[in-house]
């Protein structure tokens, strides 16, 4: 396999959309999603708060299987997505949704190019809430909205208690080692075009 292009940014920052768009824009590209591998979000908010108080070492997060699959893909082997069970074949490009960027020591050697999407926290949160509410509104009308409101209340409580601080840590540490920084407020088509242009400049032999 050729090049690993990692996409990082805050929750609601547009990582997934950019991963999908770049995979379509670049010839011969596969996709890998960190969220399909990670286990840290399955812990409690209290555990997250303790982890941040202990220094928030991103390298302590368990991404063993993700790193193993990156290694296999680099060696030309096909891997299986642990969530969707879809086969992922090696390609010229691997577009990797990777919120940790280069801050996890075990993943750093595999990342050839890191893109950070710089989206203001209020816009990122609004986009995420809109995603949640759009999903709810698409459900049958007879669904009781009280359960959704209770879940959303807990989500916002956790955001204020821990997630907001975690996103600040992410921006400070991950963005500083990015090769390309995109303005998450921009028109999405223009952002994709800028990303492709930047990739072609930095990896001129890879982009035809």
C-alpha positions as CSV (number, residue, x, y, z in Angstrom):
1,X,0.0,0.0,0.0
2,X,1.1,3.5,-0.7
3,X,0.2,6.5,1.5
4,X,-1.8,6.9,4.7
5,X,-3.7,10.2,4.9
6,X,-5.1,10.8,8.4
7,X,-8.0,13.1,9.0
8,X,-8.4,14.7,12.5
9,X,-10.7,17.2,14.0
10,X,-13.3,17.7,16.7
11,X,-16.5,15.8,17.2
12,X,-18.9,17.3,14.6
13,X,-15.9,18.8,12.7
14,X,-16.6,17.0,9.4
15,X,-14.0,14.2,9.6
16,X,-16.3,11.5,8.2
17,X,-17.6,13.6,5.4
18,X,-14.1,14.6,4.3
19,X,-12.9,11.0,4.5
20,X,-15.6,9.8,2.2
21,X,-15.1,12.8,-0.2
22,X,-11.4,12.3,-0.4
23,X,-11.7,8.6,-1.1
24,X,-14.0,9.4,-4.0
25,X,-11.8,12.3,-5.3
26,X,-8.5,10.3,-5.1
27,X,-7.9,7.4,-7.4
28,X,-7.4,4.0,-5.8
29,X,-8.3,4.7,-2.1
30,X,-9.5,2.7,0.8
31,X,-11.1,3.9,4.1
32,X,-10.5,3.1,7.7
33,X,-12.5,4.6,10.6
34,X,-10.9,5.0,14.1
35,X,-14.4,4.9,15.7
36,X,-14.9,1.4,14.5
37,X,-11.9,0.3,16.5
38,X,-11.8,2.4,19.7
39,X,-13.1,1.3,23.1
40,X,-12.3,4.3,25.2
41,X,-15.8,5.9,24.7
42,X,-17.4,2.8,26.2
43,X,-16.0,3.8,29.6
44,X,-17.7,6.1,32.1
45,X,-17.3,9.9,32.2
46,X,-15.7,9.5,35.6
47,X,-13.0,7.3,34.0
48,X,-12.4,10.0,31.3
49,X,-12.1,12.7,33.9
50,X,-9.6,10.7,35.9
51,X,-7.6,10.0,32.7
52,X,-7.5,13.7,31.9
53,X,-6.4,14.5,35.5
54,X,-3.6,11.9,35.1
55,X,-2.2,13.8,32.1
56,X,-4.4,12.6,29.2
57,X,-1.7,10.5,27.6
58,X,-3.3,9.7,24.2
59,X,-0.8,6.9,23.8
60,X,-2.4,5.0,26.6
61,X,-5.6,4.5,24.6
62,X,-5.8,0.9,23.3
63,X,-5.6,1.0,19.5
64,X,-3.8,-2.4,19.1
65,X,-6.0,-3.8,16.5
66,X,-6.1,-0.5,14.5
67,X,-2.3,-0.5,14.4
68,X,-2.1,-4.1,13.5
69,X,-4.5,-3.5,10.5
70,X,-2.5,-0.5,9.4
71,X,0.6,-2.7,9.4
72,X,-1.1,-5.4,7.4
73,X,-2.4,-2.9,4.8
74,X,1.1,-1.4,4.5
75,X,2.3,-5.0,3.7
76,X,-0.4,-5.4,1.0
77,X,-2.8,-7.6,3.1
78,X,-6.5,-7.2,3.2
79,X,-8.1,-6.6,6.6
80,X,-11.7,-6.7,8.0
81,X,-13.4,-3.8,9.6
82,X,-14.2,-4.9,13.2
83,X,-17.6,-3.1,13.2
84,X,-19.0,-3.5,9.7
85,X,-17.1,-6.7,8.9
86,X,-16.4,-5.3,5.4
87,X,-13.1,-6.2,3.7
88,X,-10.7,-3.4,3.3
89,X,-8.1,-3.9,0.5
90,X,-4.7,-2.2,0.3
91,X,-4.7,0.7,-2.2
92,X,-2.6,3.6,-3.3
93,X,-4.2,5.7,-0.5
94,X,-5.7,4.8,2.8
95,X,-7.9,7.6,4.1
96,X,-7.8,7.2,7.9
97,X,-10.3,8.9,10.2
98,X,-8.0,9.4,13.1
99,X,-9.0,11.9,15.9
100,X,-5.7,11.2,17.7
101,X,-3.6,12.4,14.7
102,X,0.1,11.6,15.4
103,X,-0.3,11.8,19.2
104,X,-0.5,8.0,19.6
105,X,3.1,6.7,19.4
106,X,2.2,3.4,17.9
107,X,0.2,4.9,15.0
108,X,2.6,7.7,14.2
109,X,5.0,5.7,12.0
110,X,2.1,4.8,9.6
111,X,0.8,8.3,9.0
112,X,2.3,10.0,5.9
113,X,0.1,13.0,5.9
114,X,-2.1,14.5,8.6
115,X,-5.0,16.9,7.9
116,X,-6.6,18.8,10.8
117,X,-10.1,20.3,10.2
118,X,-10.2,23.5,12.3
119,X,-13.8,23.8,13.2
120,X,-14.9,26.2,16.0
121,X,-16.4,24.3,19.0
122,X,-19.8,26.0,18.8
123,X,-20.2,25.1,15.1
124,X,-18.9,21.5,15.7
125,X,-21.4,21.0,18.6
126,X,-24.3,22.5,16.7
127,X,-23.6,20.2,13.7
128,X,-23.5,17.2,16.0
129,X,-26.7,18.1,17.7
130,X,-28.3,18.6,14.3
131,X,-27.1,15.2,13.3
132,X,-28.8,13.7,16.4
133,X,-32.1,15.6,16.0
134,X,-32.2,14.8,12.2
135,X,-31.9,11.1,13.0
136,X,-34.6,11.3,15.6
137,X,-37.0,13.2,13.3
138,X,-36.5,10.5,10.7
139,X,-38.0,8.0,13.0
140,X,-41.7,7.0,13.0
141,X,-44.0,9.6,14.5
142,X,-45.2,7.3,17.3
143,X,-41.7,7.2,18.8
144,X,-41.8,8.8,22.3
145,X,-39.6,11.9,22.3
146,X,-39.0,11.9,26.0
147,X,-36.4,9.2,25.9
148,X,-34.5,11.1,23.2
149,X,-34.6,14.4,25.2
150,X,-33.3,12.5,28.3
151,X,-30.5,11.0,26.3
152,X,-29.6,14.4,24.8
153,X,-29.7,16.0,28.2
154,X,-27.1,13.4,29.4
155,X,-25.0,14.0,26.3
156,X,-24.8,17.7,26.9
157,X,-24.1,17.1,30.6
158,X,-21.2,14.9,29.7
159,X,-20.0,17.4,27.2
160,X,-19.8,20.1,29.8
161,X,-18.3,17.8,32.4
162,X,-15.5,16.2,30.3
163,X,-15.9,16.2,26.5
164,X,-15.3,20.0,26.1
165,X,-12.0,19.8,28.0
166,X,-11.0,16.7,26.0
167,X,-11.7,18.5,22.7
168,X,-9.5,21.4,23.9
169,X,-6.7,18.9,24.6
170,X,-7.2,17.3,21.2
171,X,-6.9,20.6,19.4
172,X,-3.8,21.8,21.3
173,X,-1.9,18.5,20.8
174,X,-3.1,17.1,17.5
175,X,-3.4,20.2,15.4
176,X,0.2,21.3,16.1
177,X,1.6,18.3,14.2
178,X,-0.8,18.6,11.2
179,X,0.7,18.9,7.7
180,X,-2.5,20.6,6.4
181,X,-5.0,22.7,8.3
182,X,-8.4,23.2,6.7
183,X,-11.0,25.8,7.8
184,X,-14.0,23.8,8.9
185,X,-16.3,26.8,8.4
186,X,-15.6,26.9,4.6
187,X,-17.9,25.6,1.9
188,X,-17.4,21.8,1.9
189,X,-16.7,21.5,-1.8
190,X,-14.1,24.1,-1.5
191,X,-12.5,22.4,1.5
192,X,-12.3,19.1,-0.4
193,X,-10.8,20.9,-3.4
194,X,-8.2,22.5,-1.1
195,X,-7.4,19.2,0.5
196,X,-6.8,17.5,-2.9
197,X,-4.6,20.3,-4.1
198,X,-2.5,20.2,-0.9
199,X,-2.2,16.4,-1.2
200,X,-1.0,16.7,-4.8
201,X,1.6,19.3,-3.8
202,X,2.9,17.2,-0.9
203,X,2.7,13.8,-2.6
204,X,3.2,14.8,-6.3
205,X,4.2,11.3,-7.4
206,X,1.2,9.7,-5.8
207,X,-1.6,11.9,-7.3
208,X,-2.1,11.7,-11.0
